[in-house]
Amino acid sequence: MKSMSAYPSRRSMVVSTGGSVATSHPLAAQAGLQMLAQGGTAADAVIAAAAVLNVVEPMSTGIGGDAFALVYDAKSKRVTALNGSGRAPMTLTPAVFAAQGLHTIPLNGVLPITVPGAVAAWESLIQAHGKLSFAEILAPAIRYARDGFAVSEIIARGWASAEAKLRLHQDAARIYLPKGKAPTLGQRFFQPELAKTFEAITAGGAESFYRGALADRIISALERDGAFLSRADMAAHRTEWVTPATAKYRGYDVYECPPNGQGLTALIALRLLEGFDIKQYTAQSAESLHLQIETMRLAFADAARYIADPAITKVPIDALLSEDYISPRRALVNMHAVQDVHAGELPISNDTVYITAVDKWGNAVSFINSLYYGFGSGVVAGDTGICMQNRGACFVLEEGHPNALEPGKRPYHTIIPCMVTKDDALWASFGVMGGFMQPQGHAQMLVNMIDYGMNPQEALDAPRYELLEPYAGQKTLALEHASAVQEQLRLLGHDIVAAEVGGFGGGQIIVVQDGVTYAGSDPRKDGAAVGL
């Protein structure tokens, strides 16, 4: 494992033999490590971290949102996928939006609220792969919610940017804007209502959240706000264990959760990119970036057309990853940006948190939990402290589209964990947050590590590109610290805009070699990698 970094975060890898945890806040990473120290598994660790993140990074994640996971079982050497996404309310139809003169689903308010799948996903993951109880796992989150925590630097900035949104809803403002303002750096923040909600989950599990007294409180509060989510919608929710989507990249097996998640986008891009000798160009060169960008643009075009809820619409995963499909798509890429990008024809026949953990037995979990946009819908369910997601905004209202809104359907999902094996042995568990940045981040991390030999921390530190509005087929992209190649990329046909500070997602990576974990944490977040 190469030790030195060419990039400026000055962080070194966290190297350990007893297991590692990496996520976007130090308190959450420590909570996960505490589970490992108590004899818990990687599954116990990621849920403890996710619960703490609900408290300390409330704009990004929580039990009002959804979750996905990839799990590597060291005994069987198998990777399985957990789909913890919720479905649209049964009474929410396109006619509701037409009656209000809406052509798209709004980001705020009750209309984009779907069933929150996180709690059921947490319980399913613990039951299948954990050793500890809900009470043990949620104890750190309950303590921080009840006793308070000091708001950290980057989270304080994100909180402040959401003040206007939070003021739109009475309970959101009451809980998340103490004294009418977002808490500032170092201010102690308390969430006693959320602490009581977590305590109810430790006592009654997911049953209480979806079919018990807690469900009644959530729905009663939402009904007062005019939400379409019902008790029947909550009671009908189920988490699913599914087969991962997978593709090879230069001898490594890359795993993503299958649709309705967008992980397929990353796999298509990697399959396209594998046909190019990218190592002939230096890392961060205009030529290397161009090939990555163009293959990603083609992948997004395919994703926009084909990714949807597979329970409603058949998604042709194998066909999209086949050489028969990939080869002619790859031939569209040359050393000038394609003007118009469209999905291929198959032959007939926004804020998020990411957590990864590896335990002492060699099991790993790649886990992601999100409210979608900052503070989700901006709606808090009464006195439960639960901020509800706005994931329904990912549906489209175009009749006949694979991702069109239908009652009981799961929306296109942006949150995607990733896992990589080499000869059936775990090699890496990682993720990159940030809406449609996520598949772009997955591909960039793998190019950095596999093609250019970077270590996990170096791969995270390296400058990134981000395609903006990738589903519109645009050539517009933002570059991070890229003045040296900016003009060269313009000559290759790309439209470059000024980069936003704090953009480009935030990632966490653990690589495993010979029983040793090498963990990195993104300097773009407040996070940390820790190990035993």
N, C-alpha and C positions, 0 to 999 in steps of 0.2 A: 504493500500500500504506500503510494507516494505521499510524503509528509508535507512538502512545502507548497504554499499557495502563491499564485501569481497575482491574486486579486486582493483588494485592500481592506477586508473586514477585520483582519488580524485575529480572527478566531481560529483555534486549532480544533481538530477532531477530538471527540470524547471517546476514548478507547477503553474497553472493559471486557471482562470475561463472565460476569454474573448477570448480564442483561442490560438493556438500555431503553430509555424513553426519550423521545424528542417531540416537542410541540411548541405552540406559539406563546406560552407564558410560563415563567419559571415556577410559579406556585402549582400549576397544573402538572408540569414535568415532575416536580417533587412528589406530588400526590401519587402519580403513576409509579414512581420509584419506590414509594412507601409500600405499595401493594406487592411489588416484587420482593422487597425485603421481608414482608410478612409471609412469604411462601406462595404468593399469588402468581398467576400466569400473565402472559402478555394481554389476554382478553380482560382480565381484572384491571390491569394497569391502564389500558386505554379508556375504559369506562370511568374509572376514578378521575383521570385527567379531563375527560369530556365534561363530567359533572362540575368540576372546578372551573373549567372554562365558561360554562353557563353562568357562573357567578362573576368571574373576574373579567370576562370579555363578552358581556351580554349582547353587544350589538351584532356579534358574529354567529352565535350558536345558542343552543338550548333545547329543552325538552318540548318546546313548541315547534320544533323543526324536524327534519328528516336525517337519516344516517345511512351510510353504506360502509361495508367492510370487506376486505380480503383477508383470509386466514390461511397461514401456512402451518400444517400439522407436521411436526418433526418425525413422528413415528411412521406415518403413512407416506410422507413426502408429497402430500397433495395440497393443492390450493383450492379453497372453496370461496364462494362469494355470498354475501348477505345483502339483500335488498330491503332496506328499512324505509322506503319512501311511502308516503300516504297518497290517498286517492281523492279525487274531486268529490264534493258533496253530491248526493244523488239528486238533489233538487236544483243544482246549478247547471243551467243549460245555456247555449248561445242565445236563446231567446231573451234571457235576462239582460244580456248586454245590448241586444238590438233594441229592446224597449227603452233603454236609457241613452240610445244614440251612440253607443261605444263600439268602436271597431277593433280595439285592442283591450286586453285585460289590464286594469290599472295596477300599479305597484303598491299602492297604499290602501288602507281600509279593509273592510271585511270581504270584498269580492275575490281577492286572490288567495284567501285562506283555504288550505287543504288539510286533510287529516294529518296531524303530526305523528310521524312514525318512529321517532327517536327512542322513546321509552321501551316500546316493544322490541326494537332492535337491540338496545342495551341488554334487556333480559334474555333474549334469544342467544346473544353472544356469550353471556355469562353462563347460561345453562349448558351450552354446548362445549365451551372451552375454558370455563373459569373454575376456580377452586374456592373463592371467597363468597361471602353473602352480600346482598345488596346493602345491608346495614354497614358492613365493613368498608365497602367500596365507596359509598356515598358520604361516609363520615367526614372526610376533609372538606367536601363541598358544603355540607351542612354547617360546619364550623366557620368557614369563611363567610357564608351568607348570614349567619346569626351574629358572629362577633365582629364582622367587618374586615376589609382588606384595604390596602393603600393602592389607589389607582396608578397604573404605570404610564409611561411616557407616550408610547404610540397609541395605546388604547384611549388615553385622555384626548388626543387629537381627533380620533374617530368619533368619540362620544360627542365632542363639541360640534362636529359637523352635522350631527343628527338632531340638534336641538329643535329646529323648525318642525321636523317630522314628528317628534315626540309630543310636541305641544298640540298636535291635532287630535290626540286621544286622551281623555281624562285620566284613566288609570296609568297609561304610559307616562304621562307628565308627572303624575303624583309619585310614581316609584322611581323613575329614571332621571328626573330633573329636580332633585332636592333644592328647595328654596328658589325654584324656577330656573335653575341653570344646571348644565352638565357638570359633574364633579371634575375637578382639576387635578393635575399631577400631584400625587402625594396625599390627596384628600381621602379620608377614610369613608368607605361606602358600605352601607348595611342593606341586606335584603331579607328581613325576617319573614316575609310572606313566602318567599321562595324556599327558605329553610323549612318552613312547615310543610310545604308541598313535597319536598324531598323526603321528609320524615314520613309522610303518608305513603310515598312509594316504597320506602324501606319496609313498612308494615304490610302493605297490600300488594306490592309488585305492580306489574303492568295491568293486572286485572282491575285494580282500583283506578288507574288512569283512564282506561278505555271503557269500563263497564260498571264502575263503582261510584262511591260518593264523590271522588275527585272529578270524574267525568261529568257528573251532574253539575258541579260548581263551574267547571269550564264552559259547558254548553249554556248554562243559565246566563252567565255573564256575556257570552257571545251573542245569544239571542236578543239580549237587551240592546245590543249594538246593530242588530239587523243582519247578522251573519247567516249563511245558508248551512253551515256545518251543524249536524244534528247528532242526537244521542245514538241513533241507528248507524250513522256513518262511523262514529267512534267505535261502537260495539262490533262492527263488521271488520275492523282492521286486522290484518294478519301480516307478519313479516315472512319473507321467503328466502330460503337457502337455494341458490341457483348455481349453475355451472358458469365459471368465468369465461369471458372472451379472451382469446390468447393468440399471439402471433410471435414468430421468431424474428429477432433482430441481431444479426451477426453472431449467431450461435447461442444467444440468450433467449429464454422464453419469457415474454412480457405478458403479464396478466392484468386485465381490467374487468371491472364489473360490467356485465352486459347491459344493453338498453333495458330500461328507459334512461340509463346514464349515458354520458357523452364519451366514455372511455374508448369506444370504438373509433372516435376521431383520431386519438393518439395512435392507435394501432394501424389505421389506414396510412397515416402520415409516415410512420416508421417503415411500413412495407414499401411505400413509394421511395423513401429515402435510401433504403437498403440497396437499391439499384445504382447508386452513385458512389464513386470513390471519394467520399468527403474528406478523408484524411490527406488527400493530396494538397488540400488547402489548410492554412493554419486556422486554429480556433479564433473566432471573432473576426475572421476576414470577411470581406464583402461577398466573396464567392461562396464560402461556407454558409453564411447567413442567408444568402439568396436561395440556395437549394433547400434549406430548412423552411424558409418562408413559403416558397412556391408549393412544396409538397403539403404543407399545412393548409394552405388556401384550398387546394383540391380536396383535402380530407374534410374540411369544414363544409364545403359544398355538398359532399355526399351525406354528411351528418344531418344537415338541414333538411335534406329530402327524405332520409330513410329512418332516422332514429325516432322511436315512439314507444309507447307501452306495448311490450310483446304479447300481453294478455289480450289486447284488442287488435293489434296490427302486426302481421308477421314481419320481422326485421331480418333481412337476408345476410346475417353476419358472415357465414362461411363464403358466400358468393362475393361479398364486398372485399374480403381478404384474399381471395383466390388470385393466382397469377394470371388467369385468363382475364380478370377484371383489372388487376393492378397494372399489368404491362402496358396496355394502351393508354391508361391514365398517366403513367410515368412518362410516356413518350411526349406528352404535352409540355413537359418541363424543359426549358432551355435556358440560356444565360440572359434572358430578358423576361421581365414580369409579364405573365399572361394578362391580356387586357380584360377579358371577360371569363370568369370562372363559373362553370355550371357543374351540376352533378352528372355523373356518368350514367349510361343506360346499361342496366343489368341484362345479360343474355336471357332469353326466355328459357325455361326448364325449371356579486356579485359578491358579500363577505361570508367567510366560511372559516372553520378551524380544521386543522389536520393534526392527527396524532399517529405516531408509530411506536411500537414497542416490540422488543425481542426478549424472551425470558431465558433463564438459565438452561432450560431443556431444549432450546433452539426453536421453539414455536414463535411465530410472529403474527402481528395483526397490523394491517394498514387500514386506518379508520378515519372517516371524515363525517362531520356533523355540522349542519348549517341551518340558518334562517333565511338564506338567499341574500336579499339586500340587507344593509345595516338596520338592525332592529326589525327585520322582516316586514310584516304588514304595518308595523307601528301600532298594532292593537295588542293590549295586554288583557288577559282573561280575568277580569275582576280582581279579587284579592288573592289569586293564586300565585301572582308574580311571574306568570308564564307569558312570554312574548310570542305571539303566533307568527308563523312563517308566511311569506307571500309567494310560495312556490307555484301557485296556480297561474301566476303571470307568465310562466314559461309555456303555457298552452297558446295555440293560435286559434283565431275565430274563423279561419278560412275553411269553408265546408269541403270535405273530402281530403283535407291534408292529413297525413298519418298522425300528426301531433295535434289535431283539432280537439278542442274541449268536448268531452263527453262525460256524463254522470258516471261516477265510480271508476274513472280512468286515472292512471298515474301520468303526470306531466313529464316532458323532456326534462332531464335533470343535469345540472352542471357539475355537481360534486362527484369526484371520482378519486378513489384511492388507487395506488399502483403497487404491484409486487413483481419481482423478477427472480427467476431461478436459472441455474446453470447446471446441466446434467442432473436435474431433479433436486439439487440442493439449493436452499435459500441463498440468494445472492444480495438482494436489496429489497427493502420495504420503504416506500416513500410516497410523498404527495406534494403538490403545489396548489395553494389556494388561489381564489380570485376569479370566480365566474368562468367566462370563456377563455381566460388565461390558462386554465388548468391543463387541457390537453397540450397546449403550446409548451407549458412548463414541463410536462412529462417528457415530451420529445427532447426538449433542450437539455434536461438533466441526463437523459440516457446518451445523447450525443456527447455531452461533456465527459461523462464517465467512461463510456465504452469506446467511443471513437478517439477521444483526446486524452484518456488516461487520468482524468482529474479525480481527486479523492472527494468524498461526499461534501465536505465543507467548501472545498474549492469550487465544486460544481454549483453549489448554492450561491457563492460569492460572485461568480462570473456575471458580467452584464447580460441582460436579456433583451429580446425583442418581444413586442406584443402586437399582433394584428388587431386592429380596431374594427368593430362591426364586421366580424368575419363572415357572418351569415348573409350579409348583403353583397358578398363577392368583391368587397373593396380591396384596393391595394394599399390603403392607408395603414401605416404602422408607426409605433413609437419605439425609439431606441434608447437604451439606458447607457450613459457614458460612451456614446458611440460617435463622437465627432470625427474620429479618424476614418471611419468607413461610411459616414453619412452621405457624402457627395458621390462616392462610388456606387452606393445602392441607388441613389437617384438616377445615375447614368444607366443603371440596369432596369429602370422603369418603375421604381417604387416611390410612393408618396410618403414622405417623412413628416411627422408633426412633432412638436415639442413634447417631451416626456413629462408626465405628472410625477411630482415627488411622492414617494411612497407607493407607487404602482408596481406592476410586474409581479404581483402575487407574493406569497411567502411560503417557503417550503421547509420540509424536514426529511432527512434521509438517514437510514441506518443500513450500512453494508456489512455483511457477515463473511468472514474468511477464516477458515481453520478454527472455528469456535470463538473467535474474537469479534466483537461488534465495534464498528467504526461509525460514530454518529455525528451528524452535522445539523445545525439549526440556522435558519435564515436570519441574517442581520437586518432584514427589512421589517422584522417583527420584534416584539419584546421577548421572544421565546428563548428556550434553552434545550440543549441536549445533556442528559445526565446518565450515569451508569453505575452499576454495582461492581 
